Amino acid sequence: PEDSRNWSAGAILTPRFLPGWRLSLDYTRIQKTNNIFAYASSQALLNDEDALPGRVVRGPKLATDPASYTAGPITAIDYSLVNLAKAKVVAYDLQLDYQKRTDAWGSFDAYVLSTWQTHYQTQTNSAQPIVERVGYSYANPLKFKANGGLTWRYHDWTLGWNVRYFDSYWAYLSTDTTATIAAKILNQGSSRVASQIYHDVSASYRFETEHPSALTSRLLSGVELTAGVRNLFDTRPPFDAGSNSVSTGATYGYYSFYGDPRLASYYLTV
C-alpha cells in the first residue's frame, strides 16, 4: 500500500462590520511515499538498477567480458509495479462570498473561488532528483485557477453568471533538456500557453406553489427547469502544440483541454 501524511488548516472570517461577507482560506499539504510506479521501459529500469535490489538478475561474469565490466549478463528483469516514488502537494484555496437580501428584488449572491497550487513535486526514487510539475505542460496541475460570478434569486426564478479563469502554463516539462525546450518553444511560438477566460450563464425556474389547485400545478410542483450556455462568447481555446505529442501519446488536437473546441454549448435540464 501507498502511504500518505496529510496536513490541512482553515480559517473563516465573517466580520460584523461587513454584514453579508464571508471569507475562507484553506491550506492543504499532502506527502505520499511508497507510490506505485511503473517504469516506461526496461532500459529505464536498468538505469536505476543500483536503487532496485533484486529487480535485475545477472549471471556470473563471462570470461570474454572486458576487465571494466563488474557484473555478469542479465538473465532476468522483474518488470512488475514497484513501491518507489514519492509525491508532495501544497495548495491554498480562497473563497469570498457576499449575500444581499432585499424585500423587493430578491437576493443577490456574489462569489469568487480560487486555488493556488504552489507545489506538485515527484521523485521516482532516492537516486533521482525531485521534479516540480506545477505549471508545466498540459498534463500537470495549473499554478492558479479561479471562478467567480453572481446569482440572482427572485421568487421562483434564479439567474446566474459565472466566469472561469485558467492560468497560463509553460509549453514544456521541467525535466526537458535545453534542446527539447528550445524545440517546444519553436513549435508553440512562445514559451507559454496563454491564459483562458470563459463565461457561462444560466436561468432556472422552480414550480413552488404552496397550495396548488389545478392539476397541472400539482403535477409540476417541485419541478425545476434550467437552461444555460457554456462559453457564452464562443471563446476559442488557445493553441497548445504539446497537446498532440507523438512522444507522449497525447491526442488533444493542438488545443488546451481547459477549453472546448466546439465553442459555445447549450443545455436544458428538467
Disulfide bonds with the S-S distance in Angstrom:
none
